Amino acid sequence: MSVFAGRYGPWAVIAGGSEGVGASFAHQLAARGLNLVLVARKPGPLEETAAAVRAKHGVQVRTLALDLSHDGMLDAIRAVTDGLDVGTLIHNAGAASGPVALIDQPTENALANIRLNVIGQTVLAQHFARAMVARGRGAIVLVGSLGAIAGCKNLAVYAAVKSFTQTFAEGLWAEMKPHGVDAAALMIGRTRTPALERTPLHENTGVPAAEPDDVAAFVLANLAEGPVLVPPEHQASFDAMRAMPRRKAVTIMTRSLEPQTRDLM
């Protein structure tokens, strides 16, 4: 067993593990010898990724097709993970559905975003953290967004829940680091994923998109460097935005997503 697998394995649960960054995490964790439980909403891409990981890395892979915003989510995940020694939890689910003003979207859409990112992260982190703390090892990674730096028109709820992700991960880090468990929020920007391509946000904004494999590699190389992981190319702008007056930060955030938000400022 590798040193990495001894500290963060032998099993990893990836919520949102069927494509994009989640699939990259799956392959890179499997390459380090970890068995996987992949959870995602769409069974087709989920099974394709699972089959590819098994064939390439020879590890065990369990799958669960599940909408993580639904009630009973934890019971469904426990049905496939109870009895496993889960050393890593990666919560990668939570992509934006596209820029829409709050008053113009169904209430259920906003609530589903909150259930997925706020309630879902909290429930899963609490469940898996208990065993990790008892063993004195493990890692929890909550995939957030640079959109958490400031509120943004047409993405008000998304920015808010990603802000929760960062603050929640900071608290988890403070609670669990003394027990040997690493916790971190990953604050990523535009990343070339299928989820991005399915939304209007994929249109050219002048901001280059990161590659999923690079994002996953950065995280796994820096698991112990929490509580907040920002890719090096974004660190300066992350720090600058956090330090500036809030009105200015909101204006910059909104304008950075033009042309989707141009008519709103």
C-alpha positions as CSV (number, residue, x, y, z in Angstrom):
1,M,0.0,0.0,0.0
2,S,1.3,3.5,-0.9
3,V,1.8,6.2,1.7
4,F,-1.0,8.1,0.1
5,A,-3.4,5.2,0.3
6,G,-2.4,4.5,3.9
7,R,-3.3,8.0,4.9
8,Y,-6.3,8.7,2.7
9,G,-7.7,5.2,1.8
10,P,-8.5,2.5,1.3
11,W,-11.8,3.9,0.0
12,A,-12.8,7.3,-1.4
13,V,-16.3,8.6,-2.0
14,I,-16.7,11.1,-4.8
15,A,-20.1,12.9,-4.9
16,G,-20.3,14.2,-8.4
17,G,-17.9,11.6,-9.7
18,S,-19.1,10.8,-13.2
19,E,-17.5,13.5,-15.4
20,G,-15.3,16.6,-15.5
21,V,-13.3,17.2,-12.3
22,G,-15.0,14.3,-10.5
23,A,-13.8,11.8,-13.2
24,S,-10.3,13.3,-13.0
25,F,-10.4,12.7,-9.2
26,A,-11.6,9.2,-9.8
27,H,-8.7,8.3,-12.1
28,Q,-6.0,10.0,-10.0
29,L,-7.2,8.5,-6.7
30,A,-7.4,5.1,-8.3
31,A,-3.9,5.5,-9.7
32,R,-2.8,5.9,-6.1
33,G,-4.4,2.7,-5.1
34,L,-7.7,3.8,-3.6
35,N,-11.0,2.0,-4.2
36,L,-13.9,4.2,-5.1
37,V,-17.6,4.9,-4.6
38,L,-18.8,7.1,-7.3
39,V,-22.1,9.0,-6.9
40,A,-23.8,11.0,-9.6
41,R,-27.2,11.8,-11.0
42,K,-26.8,10.4,-14.5
43,P,-26.3,6.6,-14.6
44,G,-24.8,6.6,-18.2
45,P,-21.7,8.8,-17.6
46,L,-21.4,7.3,-14.1
47,E,-21.0,3.7,-15.4
48,E,-18.7,4.8,-18.2
49,T,-16.3,6.4,-15.8
50,A,-16.5,3.5,-13.4
51,A,-15.7,1.0,-16.2
52,A,-12.8,3.1,-17.4
53,V,-11.3,3.4,-13.9
54,R,-11.6,-0.4,-13.3
55,A,-10.0,-1.2,-16.6
56,K,-7.1,1.2,-16.3
57,H,-6.3,0.9,-12.6
58,G,-7.7,-2.4,-11.4
59,V,-9.3,-1.1,-8.3
60,Q,-12.8,-1.7,-6.9
61,V,-15.5,0.8,-8.0
62,R,-19.0,0.9,-6.6
63,T,-21.6,3.3,-8.2
64,L,-24.7,4.9,-7.1
65,A,-27.0,6.9,-9.4
66,L,-28.6,9.5,-7.1
67,D,-29.8,13.0,-7.1
68,L,-27.9,14.5,-4.1
69,S,-30.4,17.2,-3.5
70,H,-33.2,14.8,-2.6
71,D,-34.3,13.8,0.9
72,G,-33.0,10.4,1.9
73,M,-29.7,11.0,0.2
74,L,-27.6,9.9,3.1
75,D,-29.5,6.7,3.6
76,A,-28.9,5.8,0.0
77,I,-25.2,6.5,0.2
78,R,-24.9,4.6,3.5
79,A,-26.4,1.6,1.8
80,V,-23.4,1.3,-0.4
81,T,-20.7,2.6,2.0
82,D,-21.5,1.2,5.4
83,G,-18.8,-1.3,6.3
84,L,-16.2,0.4,4.0
85,D,-13.1,2.2,5.5
86,V,-13.7,5.5,3.7
87,G,-10.6,7.7,4.1
88,T,-11.5,10.4,1.6
89,L,-14.7,12.3,0.8
90,I,-14.8,14.6,-2.2
91,H,-18.0,16.6,-2.7
92,N,-17.8,17.7,-6.3
93,A,-21.5,18.1,-7.0
94,G,-23.0,21.6,-7.3
95,A,-22.6,23.1,-10.7
96,A,-24.5,26.3,-11.6
97,S,-27.5,25.8,-13.9
98,G,-26.8,29.0,-15.7
99,P,-27.2,32.7,-15.0
100,V,-30.8,33.6,-14.1
101,A,-32.0,36.3,-11.8
102,L,-33.5,35.0,-8.6
103,I,-37.0,36.5,-9.4
104,D,-37.0,34.8,-12.8
105,Q,-36.3,31.2,-11.7
106,P,-38.6,28.6,-10.1
107,T,-38.3,28.6,-6.3
108,E,-37.5,24.9,-6.5
109,N,-34.4,25.5,-8.5
110,A,-33.0,27.8,-5.9
111,L,-33.9,25.5,-3.1
112,A,-32.4,22.5,-4.9
113,N,-29.1,24.4,-5.2
114,I,-29.2,25.0,-1.4
115,R,-30.0,21.4,-0.6
116,L,-27.2,20.2,-2.8
117,N,-24.4,22.5,-1.7
118,V,-25.4,23.5,1.8
119,I,-27.4,20.6,3.3
120,G,-25.8,17.9,1.2
121,Q,-22.2,18.9,2.1
122,T,-23.0,19.3,5.7
123,V,-24.7,15.9,6.0
124,L,-22.0,14.0,4.1
125,A,-19.1,15.7,5.8
126,Q,-20.6,15.0,9.3
127,H,-21.2,11.4,8.5
128,F,-17.8,10.5,7.1
129,A,-15.8,12.8,9.4
130,R,-16.9,10.9,12.5
131,A,-15.1,7.7,11.4
132,M,-12.1,9.7,10.0
133,V,-11.6,11.5,13.3
134,A,-11.9,8.2,15.3
135,R,-9.2,6.7,13.1
136,G,-7.0,9.8,13.1
137,R,-6.6,10.1,9.4
138,G,-8.5,11.1,6.2
139,A,-9.4,14.0,4.0
140,I,-12.6,16.0,3.1
141,V,-12.5,18.2,0.0
142,L,-15.4,20.4,-0.8
143,V,-15.3,21.8,-4.3
144,G,-16.3,25.4,-4.3
145,S,-15.9,28.3,-6.7
146,L,-14.2,31.6,-7.1
147,G,-17.7,32.8,-7.5
148,A,-17.8,32.7,-3.7
149,I,-15.6,35.8,-3.5
150,A,-18.6,38.1,-4.0
151,G,-22.2,38.1,-4.9
152,C,-23.1,38.2,-8.6
153,K,-26.2,39.2,-10.4
154,N,-27.9,36.3,-12.1
155,L,-25.9,33.9,-9.8
156,A,-27.1,35.1,-6.4
157,V,-27.9,31.7,-4.9
158,Y,-24.9,30.0,-6.5
159,A,-22.4,32.6,-5.2
160,A,-24.1,32.3,-1.7
161,V,-23.9,28.5,-1.5
162,K,-20.3,28.5,-2.6
163,S,-19.5,31.1,0.1
164,F,-20.9,28.6,2.5
165,T,-18.6,25.9,1.1
166,Q,-15.6,28.0,1.9
167,T,-16.6,29.0,5.4
168,F,-17.8,25.5,6.2
169,A,-14.5,24.0,5.1
170,E,-12.6,26.5,7.2
171,G,-14.5,25.4,10.2
172,L,-14.0,21.7,9.5
173,W,-10.3,22.2,9.1
174,A,-10.1,23.9,12.5
175,E,-12.1,21.1,14.1
176,M,-10.4,18.1,12.4
177,K,-6.8,19.1,11.8
178,P,-5.9,18.4,15.4
179,H,-7.2,14.8,14.9
180,G,-5.1,14.2,11.8
181,V,-7.8,14.8,9.3
182,D,-7.3,17.2,6.4
183,A,-10.2,19.4,5.2
184,A,-10.2,22.0,2.5
185,A,-12.4,24.0,0.1
186,L,-11.2,24.0,-3.5
187,M,-11.9,27.4,-5.0
188,I,-11.8,26.8,-8.8
189,G,-12.6,29.1,-11.6
190,R,-13.7,28.3,-15.2
191,T,-12.9,24.7,-15.8
192,R,-13.4,22.8,-19.1
193,T,-16.1,20.4,-17.9
194,P,-19.2,19.0,-19.5
195,A,-21.3,20.8,-16.9
196,L,-19.8,24.1,-18.0
197,E,-20.5,23.3,-21.6
198,R,-24.2,22.7,-20.8
199,T,-24.7,26.2,-19.5
200,P,-24.5,29.7,-21.1
201,L,-21.4,30.3,-19.0
202,H,-19.3,28.3,-21.5
203,E,-19.4,31.3,-23.8
204,N,-16.1,33.1,-24.2
205,T,-15.5,35.6,-21.4
206,G,-11.9,36.1,-22.1
207,V,-10.9,34.0,-19.1
208,P,-9.1,30.8,-20.0
209,A,-10.6,27.5,-18.7
210,A,-8.5,25.2,-16.6
211,E,-8.3,21.5,-17.4
212,P,-10.0,19.0,-15.0
213,D,-6.9,16.8,-14.7
214,D,-4.8,19.8,-13.6
215,V,-7.3,20.8,-11.0
216,A,-7.5,17.3,-9.5
217,A,-3.7,17.0,-9.5
218,F,-3.3,20.3,-7.7
219,V,-5.7,19.3,-5.0
220,L,-4.2,15.8,-4.4
221,A,-0.7,17.4,-4.1
222,N,-1.9,19.9,-1.5
223,L,-4.5,18.0,0.6
224,A,-2.7,19.0,3.8
225,E,-2.5,22.7,2.9
226,G,-6.1,23.7,3.8
227,P,-8.4,25.1,4.7
228,V,-8.7,26.9,1.4
229,L,-7.0,25.7,-1.8
230,V,-6.8,28.2,-4.7
231,P,-5.0,27.3,-7.9
232,P,-1.8,29.4,-8.1
233,E,-2.9,31.2,-11.2
234,H,-5.9,32.6,-9.3
235,Q,-4.4,33.3,-5.9
236,A,-3.5,36.9,-6.5
237,S,-7.0,37.8,-7.9
238,F,-8.6,35.8,-5.1
239,D,-6.7,37.8,-2.4
240,A,-7.3,41.1,-4.1
241,M,-11.1,40.6,-4.5
242,R,-11.5,39.6,-0.9
243,A,-9.7,42.7,0.3
244,M,-11.6,45.3,-1.8
245,P,-14.8,47.1,-0.8
246,R,-17.9,44.8,-1.3
247,R,-19.7,47.0,-3.9
248,K,-16.6,47.0,-6.0
249,A,-16.1,43.3,-5.7
250,V,-19.7,42.6,-6.7
251,T,-19.4,44.9,-9.7
252,I,-16.2,43.2,-10.9
253,M,-17.7,39.7,-10.3
254,T,-20.7,40.6,-12.4
255,R,-18.8,42.1,-15.2
256,S,-16.4,39.2,-15.3
257,L,-19.3,37.0,-16.5
258,E,-20.2,39.2,-19.4
259,P,-21.9,38.9,-21.8
260,Q,-24.4,36.9,-19.7
261,T,-24.7,39.8,-17.2
262,R,-24.0,42.8,-19.3
263,D,-27.7,43.9,-19.4
264,L,-27.9,43.9,-15.7
265,M,-25.2,46.5,-14.7
